[in-house]
């Protein structure tokens, strides 16, 4: 597809989106489940259940490493045309039934095959990690302003029981991102496991509170049928009831693990997206406006195609309504060492994550530790480690 725009100064800007049909790769994550089932039936080996975990945490990072990055941007003049092109929006809506079909295959597999308990747990963990991508779709649709897109976001988020996501993300995270007040922004020195213990309950509470406030302004109770969070959880409950009715009570452990690992997928994304980055607090007590530098960015093309450009997170937070196909890269952004799945693998070993990322955070802050969103419990340790840089900054400022 070629976009052509006549500018006000008489120039003709022409742009062809070379990734237009590559976005179909975003459906590959949904195909991991049927591929795993096919592998199991073909090999008659229960160890096939490890395939989703290997795909997410090994294969994708390797593909990112081999294929590399894509740093090109669409010209600003054609962004409006690209945003209005229905092709990209149709892909998002098409992904909703595809992922529901993927979940149905997973439920059928667990419900009909004679699997040991450990295999069910491993399969649920792997497929839940893969299905966590539904929140990427819900994220993109949930940022839209029309009722159809927001309804689809509600439907897809319900697949892993995360109905509070859109309202919390839009009204909470985007307002407080990269500040100590945001439970979805990780702090330097905070492991992903400690972050999860803060982020999961914190975002849930904030999502519930925002929906309660929204309804109260309309004079309605939290328990109103208009409660969008409760509507989403009702869909999740209905799916669970159907699974138990069709396949038995042993589906409940599968659903619990599947949904939790789906939630944890978002937790991992939140962890790597803003680690240690801090917005400056102004004299009036408010925080500076969100800038591209307040999010970690990565242009690794394989994982970006799978995640609908979520990894161009800097432009997303600076321009929340800009659609995924038109998100831009900037030369001076803080950079992650890999795509998200590779960073998830790195973050799973906190020592390695800190070793790679903490120096990047300190460099981003120009050596000034006061400009870093830091875990209070880790401040003494990090100050001892990087204090000489802090002293150099103070000395330079005094001079």
C-alpha positions as CSV (number, residue, x, y, z in Angstrom):
1,X,0.0,0.0,0.0
2,X,1.4,3.4,-1.0
3,X,0.3,6.6,0.7
4,X,0.6,9.9,-1.1
5,X,0.1,13.3,0.5
6,X,0.3,16.8,-0.9
7,X,1.8,19.1,1.7
8,X,0.8,22.8,2.3
9,X,4.1,23.9,0.8
10,X,3.5,22.0,-2.5
11,X,5.6,18.9,-1.8
12,X,4.4,15.4,-2.7
13,X,5.2,12.9,0.0
14,X,4.9,9.2,-1.0
15,X,5.4,6.3,1.4
16,X,5.0,2.5,1.0
17,X,4.6,0.5,4.2
18,X,7.0,-2.4,3.8
19,X,5.7,-4.1,6.9
20,X,2.0,-4.0,5.9
21,X,1.6,-7.7,5.3
22,X,4.3,-8.7,7.8
23,X,1.8,-7.8,10.5
24,X,0.2,-11.2,9.8
25,X,3.1,-12.6,11.8
26,X,1.2,-11.3,14.9
27,X,-1.0,-14.3,14.6
28,X,1.9,-16.7,15.1
29,X,1.6,-16.6,18.9
30,X,-2.0,-17.8,18.6
31,X,-0.8,-20.7,16.5
32,X,1.7,-21.9,19.1
33,X,-1.1,-23.8,20.9
34,X,-2.4,-25.9,18.0
35,X,1.3,-26.5,16.9
36,X,2.0,-27.9,20.4
37,X,-1.0,-30.2,20.3
38,X,0.0,-31.4,16.8
39,X,3.5,-32.0,18.0
40,X,2.2,-34.0,20.9
41,X,-0.1,-36.1,18.8
42,X,2.6,-36.7,16.1
43,X,5.4,-37.6,18.5
44,X,3.3,-39.2,21.3
45,X,5.7,-37.4,23.7
46,X,4.5,-35.5,26.7
47,X,7.6,-33.3,26.5
48,X,5.9,-31.5,23.6
49,X,4.2,-29.4,26.3
50,X,7.5,-27.5,26.8
51,X,7.2,-26.0,23.2
52,X,5.3,-22.8,24.2
53,X,7.8,-21.9,26.8
54,X,10.7,-22.6,24.5
55,X,9.0,-20.5,21.7
56,X,8.4,-17.5,24.0
57,X,11.7,-17.4,26.0
58,X,14.2,-19.0,23.7
59,X,13.2,-19.0,20.0
60,X,11.8,-15.4,19.8
61,X,14.9,-13.9,21.5
62,X,17.1,-15.8,19.1
63,X,15.0,-14.7,16.1
64,X,15.4,-11.1,17.3
65,X,19.1,-11.5,17.6
66,X,19.5,-13.0,14.1
67,X,17.0,-10.8,12.2
68,X,18.0,-7.6,14.0
69,X,16.2,-4.2,14.2
70,X,14.1,-2.0,12.0
71,X,14.6,1.7,12.7
72,X,12.8,3.4,9.8
73,X,9.8,5.7,10.4
74,X,6.8,6.6,8.3
75,X,7.0,10.3,7.3
76,X,5.0,12.4,9.6
77,X,3.0,13.7,6.7
78,X,1.4,10.3,5.9
79,X,0.7,9.2,9.5
80,X,-2.9,10.5,9.3
81,X,-3.6,8.4,6.2
82,X,-2.0,5.4,7.8
83,X,-4.0,5.8,10.9
84,X,-7.2,6.0,8.9
85,X,-6.4,2.8,6.8
86,X,-8.9,0.1,8.0
87,X,-6.5,-2.7,7.2
88,X,-4.5,-2.4,10.4
89,X,-7.6,-2.1,12.6
90,X,-9.2,-5.2,10.9
91,X,-6.1,-7.2,11.8
92,X,-6.6,-6.4,15.5
93,X,-10.3,-7.4,15.4
94,X,-9.4,-10.6,13.5
95,X,-6.9,-11.6,16.2
96,X,-9.7,-11.7,18.8
97,X,-11.5,-14.9,17.5
98,X,-8.1,-16.4,16.5
99,X,-6.9,-16.2,20.1
100,X,-10.2,-17.6,21.4
101,X,-9.8,-20.5,19.0
102,X,-6.3,-21.0,20.3
103,X,-7.6,-21.1,23.9
104,X,-10.3,-23.6,22.9
105,X,-7.7,-25.9,21.5
106,X,-5.7,-25.7,24.7
107,X,-8.8,-26.4,26.8
108,X,-9.8,-29.4,24.6
109,X,-6.2,-30.7,24.9
110,X,-6.1,-30.6,28.7
111,X,-9.7,-31.8,29.0
112,X,-9.4,-34.9,26.7
113,X,-5.8,-36.1,26.9
114,X,-4.4,-38.2,29.7
115,X,-1.7,-35.9,30.9
116,X,0.3,-36.0,34.1
117,X,-0.2,-33.2,36.5
118,X,3.2,-31.7,35.8
119,X,2.5,-31.6,32.1
120,X,-0.7,-29.8,32.6
121,X,1.1,-27.2,34.8
122,X,3.9,-26.7,32.2
123,X,1.4,-26.5,29.3
124,X,-0.8,-24.0,31.2
125,X,2.3,-21.9,32.1
126,X,3.6,-21.9,28.5
127,X,0.2,-21.3,26.8
128,X,-0.7,-18.7,29.4
129,X,2.6,-16.9,28.6
130,X,1.8,-17.0,24.9
131,X,-1.9,-16.0,25.4
132,X,-0.7,-13.0,27.5
133,X,-0.3,-11.4,24.1
134,X,-4.1,-10.8,24.1
135,X,-3.4,-7.9,26.4
136,X,-1.3,-6.4,23.6
137,X,-4.4,-6.5,21.4
138,X,-6.6,-5.3,24.2
139,X,-4.1,-2.5,24.8
140,X,-4.2,-1.3,21.2
141,X,-8.0,-1.5,20.9
142,X,-8.5,-0.1,24.4
143,X,-6.8,3.1,23.4
144,X,-9.4,3.8,20.7
145,X,-12.3,6.1,21.3
146,X,-15.1,4.2,19.5
147,X,-17.4,1.7,21.2
148,X,-16.7,-1.2,18.8
149,X,-13.0,-1.2,19.5
150,X,-13.4,-0.8,23.2
151,X,-15.9,-3.7,23.2
152,X,-13.4,-6.0,21.4
153,X,-10.8,-4.9,24.0
154,X,-13.1,-6.0,26.7
155,X,-13.8,-9.4,25.1
156,X,-10.1,-10.2,24.5
157,X,-9.0,-9.1,27.9
158,X,-11.6,-11.4,29.4
159,X,-9.8,-14.4,27.9
160,X,-7.2,-14.3,30.6
161,X,-9.3,-12.7,33.3
162,X,-7.8,-9.2,33.2
163,X,-10.9,-7.1,32.8
164,X,-9.6,-4.1,34.8
165,X,-6.7,-3.6,32.4
166,X,-8.0,-0.9,29.9
167,X,-9.5,1.4,32.5
168,X,-6.5,1.1,34.8
169,X,-4.0,1.5,31.9
170,X,-5.6,4.5,30.3
171,X,-6.6,6.4,33.4
172,X,-3.9,5.3,35.8
173,X,-0.7,4.1,34.1
174,X,-0.7,6.8,31.4
175,X,-1.2,9.5,33.9
176,X,1.4,8.4,36.5
177,X,3.9,6.5,34.3
178,X,7.6,6.7,35.4
179,X,6.7,8.1,38.9
180,X,7.0,6.4,42.3
181,X,3.2,6.7,42.5
182,X,2.7,4.3,39.6
183,X,2.5,0.5,40.6
184,X,3.0,-0.3,36.9
185,X,6.4,1.5,36.7
186,X,9.3,-0.5,38.0
187,X,12.1,0.9,40.1
188,X,15.9,0.5,39.8
189,X,17.1,-2.2,42.1
190,X,13.6,-3.9,42.2
191,X,13.5,-7.4,40.8
192,X,10.7,-8.5,38.5
193,X,9.4,-10.8,41.3
194,X,9.3,-7.9,43.9
195,X,7.7,-5.7,41.2
196,X,5.0,-8.3,40.6
197,X,4.0,-8.3,44.2
198,X,3.5,-4.6,44.0
199,X,2.1,-4.2,40.5
200,X,-0.5,-7.0,40.4
201,X,-2.5,-5.9,43.4
202,X,-1.8,-2.2,42.8
203,X,-3.1,-2.1,39.3
204,X,-6.1,-4.2,40.2
205,X,-7.1,-1.8,43.1
206,X,-6.5,1.2,40.9
207,X,-8.6,-0.2,38.1
208,X,-11.5,-1.0,40.4
209,X,-11.3,2.5,42.0
210,X,-11.3,4.3,38.6
211,X,-14.4,2.3,37.5
212,X,-16.1,3.0,40.8
213,X,-15.4,6.8,40.3
214,X,-16.7,6.7,36.7
215,X,-19.9,5.1,37.8
216,X,-20.4,7.3,40.8
217,X,-20.2,10.4,38.6
218,X,-23.1,8.9,36.7
219,X,-25.0,8.4,39.9
220,X,-24.7,4.6,39.7
221,X,-23.5,1.9,42.1
222,X,-20.3,-0.1,41.5
223,X,-22.5,-3.1,41.2
224,X,-24.3,-1.6,38.2
225,X,-24.7,-3.7,35.1
226,X,-22.8,-0.8,33.4
227,X,-19.7,-1.7,35.3
228,X,-17.2,-2.6,32.5
229,X,-14.8,-4.4,34.8
230,X,-17.5,-6.7,36.2
231,X,-18.8,-7.3,32.6
232,X,-15.3,-8.5,31.7
233,X,-15.0,-10.8,34.7
234,X,-18.5,-12.2,34.0
235,X,-17.2,-13.3,30.5
236,X,-14.2,-14.9,32.2
237,X,-16.4,-16.7,34.7
238,X,-18.7,-17.9,31.9
239,X,-15.7,-19.4,30.0
240,X,-14.5,-21.1,33.2
241,X,-18.0,-22.6,33.8
242,X,-18.1,-23.9,30.2
243,X,-14.7,-25.5,30.5
244,X,-15.7,-27.3,33.7
245,X,-19.0,-28.3,32.3
246,X,-17.4,-29.8,29.2
247,X,-14.3,-31.4,30.7
248,X,-14.6,-31.6,34.5
249,X,-13.2,-29.9,37.6
250,X,-9.6,-30.7,36.7
251,X,-9.9,-27.7,34.3
252,X,-9.7,-25.3,37.3
253,X,-6.0,-25.7,38.0
254,X,-5.3,-25.3,34.3
255,X,-7.3,-22.1,34.1
256,X,-5.7,-20.7,37.3
257,X,-2.2,-21.2,36.0
258,X,-3.1,-20.1,32.5
259,X,-4.7,-16.9,33.6
260,X,-2.0,-16.0,36.2
261,X,0.9,-16.5,33.7
262,X,-1.1,-14.3,31.3
263,X,-1.2,-11.6,33.9
264,X,2.5,-12.1,34.6
265,X,3.2,-11.6,30.9
266,X,1.9,-8.0,31.3
267,X,3.8,-7.6,34.5
268,X,7.0,-8.5,32.7
269,X,6.2,-6.0,30.0
270,X,5.5,-3.2,32.5
271,X,8.7,-4.1,34.3
272,X,11.0,-3.7,31.3
273,X,9.2,-0.7,29.8
274,X,10.0,1.9,32.4
275,X,12.6,0.4,34.6
276,X,14.3,3.1,36.7
277,X,13.1,6.0,34.6
278,X,11.7,9.0,36.4
279,X,9.8,12.1,35.4
280,X,11.0,15.3,37.0
281,X,8.7,16.8,39.7
282,X,8.0,20.5,39.0
283,X,7.9,23.3,41.7
284,X,4.1,23.2,41.7
285,X,4.2,19.6,42.8
286,X,3.1,18.1,39.5
287,X,5.2,15.9,37.3
288,X,6.6,17.1,33.9
289,X,4.7,15.9,30.8
290,X,5.5,12.4,29.6
291,X,8.3,12.4,27.0
292,X,9.6,9.7,24.8
293,X,12.7,9.4,27.0
294,X,10.5,8.1,29.9
295,X,10.1,4.7,28.3
296,X,12.6,2.1,27.2
297,X,12.5,1.4,23.4
298,X,13.4,-1.4,21.2
299,X,13.2,-1.9,17.4
300,X,13.8,-5.6,17.2
301,X,11.5,-6.5,14.3
302,X,10.4,-10.0,15.0
303,X,9.1,-9.3,18.5
304,X,7.7,-6.0,17.4
305,X,5.6,-7.7,14.7
306,X,4.4,-10.3,17.2
307,X,3.4,-7.5,19.7
308,X,1.9,-4.9,17.3
309,X,4.8,-2.5,17.8
310,X,4.3,-2.3,21.5
311,X,8.1,-2.2,21.9
312,X,8.1,1.3,20.3
313,X,6.9,2.3,23.7
314,X,8.4,5.7,23.8
315,X,6.3,7.1,21.0
316,X,3.3,5.3,22.4
317,X,3.5,7.1,25.8
318,X,4.2,10.4,24.2
319,X,1.3,10.0,21.7
320,X,-1.2,7.5,23.2
321,X,-3.7,7.7,20.4
322,X,-1.2,7.1,17.6
323,X,-1.9,3.6,16.1
324,X,0.7,0.8,16.2
325,X,1.5,0.9,12.5
326,X,2.6,4.6,12.7
327,X,4.7,4.5,15.9
328,X,8.1,6.1,15.4
329,X,11.7,5.6,16.6
330,X,13.9,8.4,17.8
331,X,17.7,8.6,17.8
332,X,18.2,9.6,21.5
333,X,15.9,7.1,23.3
334,X,16.9,4.8,26.1
335,X,17.4,1.3,24.5
336,X,16.6,-2.2,25.7
337,X,19.3,-4.8,24.9
338,X,16.7,-7.1,23.2
339,X,13.1,-7.4,22.3
340,X,10.6,-7.9,25.2
341,X,10.8,-11.8,25.3
342,X,14.6,-11.6,25.5
343,X,14.4,-9.0,28.3
344,X,11.9,-11.3,30.1
345,X,14.4,-14.0,30.0
346,X,17.1,-11.7,31.3
347,X,14.8,-10.3,34.0
348,X,14.1,-13.8,35.3
349,X,17.7,-13.8,36.6
350,X,17.8,-10.5,38.6
351,X,21.6,-10.5,39.0
352,X,22.0,-10.5,35.2
353,X,19.2,-7.9,34.7
354,X,20.7,-5.5,37.2
355,X,24.2,-6.0,35.7
356,X,23.0,-5.1,32.2
357,X,20.3,-2.5,33.0
358,X,21.4,-0.6,36.1
359,X,24.4,1.1,34.3
360,X,22.0,2.0,31.5
361,X,19.7,3.7,33.9
362,X,22.5,5.6,35.6
363,X,23.8,6.7,32.2
364,X,20.3,7.8,31.2
365,X,20.2,10.0,34.4
366,X,23.6,11.4,33.7
367,X,25.0,9.9,36.8
368,X,22.6,11.7,39.0
369,X,20.9,9.1,41.3
370,X,18.3,11.6,42.4
371,X,16.9,11.5,38.8
372,X,16.2,7.8,39.0
373,X,13.0,6.0,40.1
374,X,14.8,3.8,42.7
375,X,13.6,1.1,45.0
376,X,13.9,2.6,48.5
377,X,15.1,-0.7,49.9
378,X,17.9,-0.8,47.4
379,X,19.0,2.9,47.7
380,X,21.8,2.3,50.1
381,X,23.3,-0.5,48.1
382,X,23.0,1.4,44.8
383,X,24.3,4.6,46.3
384,X,27.4,2.8,47.5
385,X,27.9,1.3,44.1
386,X,27.3,4.4,42.0
387,X,27.9,7.1,44.5
388,X,31.1,8.2,42.9
389,X,29.2,9.2,39.8
390,X,26.7,11.1,41.9
391,X,29.6,12.9,43.6
392,X,31.0,13.8,40.2
393,X,27.7,15.2,39.1
394,X,27.4,17.3,42.3
395,X,30.9,18.6,41.9
396,X,30.3,19.6,38.3
397,X,27.1,21.4,39.2
398,X,28.9,23.3,42.0
399,X,31.7,24.3,39.5
